[in-house]
Amino acid sequence: MNFDDPHIQPGIALIAGILVLLMPRLLNYIVAFALIIYGLVGLNAIYKFVG
C-alpha cells in the first residue's frame, strides 16, 4: 500500500485535533507541526523527494 497525500493528511488532522482537545495550551505547536508536515507532503507529491 502506498501512503501518499490522501492517506497522510486526514490522519495528521485527526491526531492534531485530539491533541488540541487534550492539551489546548499546545495549540500553537500542534498547528505549526501540522502545517510543516502538510507542506512537506505536498512538496513530496510535486518533487518526489521520497518514494
VENMO-V829318 format. One record per residue. N is the residue number from 1. SS is DSSP state (a for helix, b for strand, c for the rest). Layout:
BEGIN
N SS
N SS
END
This chain:
BEGIN
1 c
2 c
3 c
4 c
5 a
6 a
7 a
8 a
9 a
10 a
11 a
12 a
13 a
14 a
15 a
16 a
17 a
18 a
19 a
20 a
21 a
22 a
23 c
24 a
25 a
26 a
27 a
28 a
29 a
30 a
31 a
32 a
33 a
34 a
35 a
36 a
37 a
38 a
39 a
40 a
41 a
42 a
43 a
44 a
45 a
46 a
47 a
48 c
49 c
50 c
51 c
END
